[in-house]
Amino acid sequence: MRKWYVPVTLLGLSGVGMLMLTDRGRGALRRVFERLQHAPEGILDWNEAAQKELDRIQAALARVAASLESAP
């Protein structure tokens, strides 16, 4: 398996090089970087929604626990 490290690495590097040399490749990289810049906003929105859902689940579990404690 070790004898494949160098050829695979060179193939990967040449692919990245070809991507950077073409206009289409540079455009694709530019779009990826623009999307990555906006990713934290999306992650924060998802985080807030997940936290609200966890709070809702916790409140429901607290109600279930309270009703089980009051049962005879």
N, C-alpha and C positions, 0 to 999 in steps of 0.2 A: 504494500500500500504506500510506503514511503516514496517509491519511485514516481508516484503520480502527483506529489505535492507541487513540484516545480511546474510541470505542464499545466496543471489546473490553475495555479496562481497566475501564470503568464496569460492563460486564456481569459481569466477574469479581469486582469489589468488591461489587456488589449480591448476587451469589450467596453470597459469604462472609458478608455481612451477614444474609442470610436464614437461612443455616445457623446463625448465632449467636443469632438471635432465636427460633427454635423449640426446644421441649424436646427433640425428637428429634435435632435438629442438635447441640445442646449435649451430649447424651448420646453421640452419635457422636464428637464431638471429644474428650470425656473419655476414651472407650475408646481412641482413637488415642494420646493422650498417655500413658495408662497402659501401653500396649504399647511405646511408645518408651522408657519408663523401664526396661523389662525387656530391651530390645534389647542392651545391652552384654554381659549375661550370655550370651546366645545367641551373640553374635559371639565372645566369648572361648572358649566351648566349641567352636565351629567352628574357631577359630584353632588350638586345641590339637590337634584331630583332624587338621587339615591338616598341621600340623608333624610329627605322628607318621607320617603317610603319606609326607611328603617324606623323613623320615629312613629309612623302610623302603625307599623307592625308591633313595635314595643308597647304602644298604648293598648292595642288589641290584646296582647298577651297579658298585660297588667289587669285588664278587665276580666279575662278568663280566669286568672289566678284569684282575683277577688271573689268571683262568683263561686269558685271551687272551695274557697275558705269558708264562705257563708253557708254552704250546703250542709244539711244535717247529717 
